Each structure stands twice: as structure tokens, then as C-alpha cells.
């Protein structure tokens, strides 16, 4: 049985039926040492704004596999590091 508590904290019943404050969740601890724990994903619109190009250009880069992306439902998420790496290599190719 869970009920609402003060200041956003949850209250739950212990094994003996006594009410006790639930421990707040820490997403960093739950993720552990997962390699995805520190990754940040950007939407296509965020990538387009960062690169100062249209969303269609980002979609073309994703579909041509020049920019890695993960499909989430019907949309794509691009690792932030991949965007920076792409820009770094594209910058070096030009001059």
C-alpha cells in the first residue's frame, strides 16, 4: 500500500504494517556501470539546430548511415558524441 507523502516523498507500509518513508530512486545507481549511463541522446531537431542544418539533412545523414542513430518508435535518437565526432571529421575533411 502506497500513499502520498510530504515534499514529494512517498510513504509505504513496511512488513509489519508500519508506515515508513520510501527511499528516493537514484537513476545513476540503478543504471550501474552501464555504458549507456553517461550517454546523451538528441532528437533530430536538436541535431539540426546544433549543426545548423535542416531536419531533412539530418534524416539523410541517418538513413545513409553517415550519422549513427537509434530508432525509438517512429523517431530517431542520435548519440551526442556521434554528432560531435561527425562534425570533427567533416571539419577535418574540408581543410
N, C-alpha and C positions, 0 to 999 in steps of 0.2 A: 504494500500500500504506500503510495507516494502522495504527498500534499505539498502545496506551495509554501515556501518559507520566506523569510525576510531577505531583503537585499539580493534577490535573485538566487539565493541558495535553496537547495531542495532539502526536504525533510523526509526521511524514510523510517519505516519500522524495522527495528533490529530483530534478531531471532527470538528474543524474549518478549517482543511486542512493544518495547520502549521506543519512543521516538528519538531519533538521532540525526544530526546533520550529515548529509551525503557529502563525500569528498568531491571537490570540483574536478572536472575532467581536464587533463593536460594532453592536448593533441601531440605534443612533441614526445612525451613519454610513450603514448600509445603507438606512435609510428616507429619507435625504437631507432635502430641504426639503419633503417631502410634507405636505399639510395634515393628514393623519391621524397624523403622527408624534407630535404632542403631545396627541392626543385620548385620553380615558379612557372606556371603556365599562363600564356597570354592568349586572348581571343584574337581572331583575325583582325578585328577593328583596332585592337590595341597594337598589334604588329604593324598595321598600315600606318597608324599615327606615329609610331616610333621610327619607322623607316621613311615616313613622309611620301608614301605612295598610296595608290587606291587599294581598296579591299580586293578588287579583281586581280591586281598584280600579285597580292599575297596568295590568293587562291591558285593562280597559275604556278607560283613557286612551289606550293604544297603539292599540287597534282603532278608536277614534273619531278617531284622528289628532290628538288634543289634545297627545299626547306623542310626538315622533318616535322611531322605533326601527329597528334593522337586524335582519333575520331571519338567524340563523345556525343552519342545520339546522332543528331543530324548536323552537328557543328564540329569544328576543329579547334584544338588547343595546341599551341606551339610552345615548346620549351624556351624560356627566355634566353638561356645560354645558346641555343641554336640560332636565334636571331642575331645575337652579338657575334657569334662565330661566322655566320653568313656575311654580315657586314664587314667584318675584319678581312675575310678572304676576298670579298668583292672589292674592297678598297685597295688591297694589295695587287689585285689583277689589273686595275686601271693604271696605276702609276707607281 
